[in-house]
């Protein structure tokens, strides 16, 4: 992330200090946004992989009951569980947000 350097060439002391604080605050907010996006991306990947692992475990147990399951079907089940984990977490966040908003928390 590229930082903004304040230019105080035609400003008085108070305006220059304000511009320096504004630039520092802007850089900090930009950095926090960037870190938040990276964190949410990694969390989403972790949710997806957890769902895929659960799907893989389900396929292993299904194979014992139904030995004729194909590799394509097992891939579909595993990917479905991964996507289902992401959808479940998104819905949970939306419901918790709506409940906290309704209850004034």
Order of alpha helices (4+ residues) and beta strands (2+ residues): alpha-alpha
